[in-house]
């Protein structure tokens, strides 16, 4: 992260160039790096020895809903959503999922996870009724 932050700082400094073309390219490169590494300017200004805010949020995947239906799919869903949205996911033996990452990423993963579970359970209920 320190190398990326330094590269972004250099691009931002070059973005102040009097050469408009050079400044535009440097600003675009800085923006590209910020997006690629899921950073914002506040992260770049941090002291390299300081870590960014990281939260850990626990959520229960619940009990087995019906005989023969496992709760494990909820954990598997979390393992797909987390890494694709800049979060780490841990699963405990006590049916808890831990989302670890920056607060906005954890909130997004948790919201997607809850919404998808609710929707998939609705679809499963509809399918069993038909």
HELIX and SHEET records of a PDB file:
HELIX    1   1 UNK A    2  UNK A   14  1                                  13    
HELIX    2   2 UNK A   20  UNK A   36  1                                  17    
HELIX    3   3 UNK A   41  UNK A   44  1                                   4    
HELIX    4   4 UNK A   72  UNK A   81  1                                  10    
HELIX    5   5 UNK A   83  UNK A   85  5                                   3    
HELIX    6   6 UNK A  103  UNK A  129  1                                  27    
SHEET    1   A 3 UNK A  55  UNK A  60  0                                        
SHEET    2   A 3 UNK A  96  UNK A 101 -1                                        
SHEET    3   A 3 UNK A  88  UNK A  91 -1                                        
END                                                                             
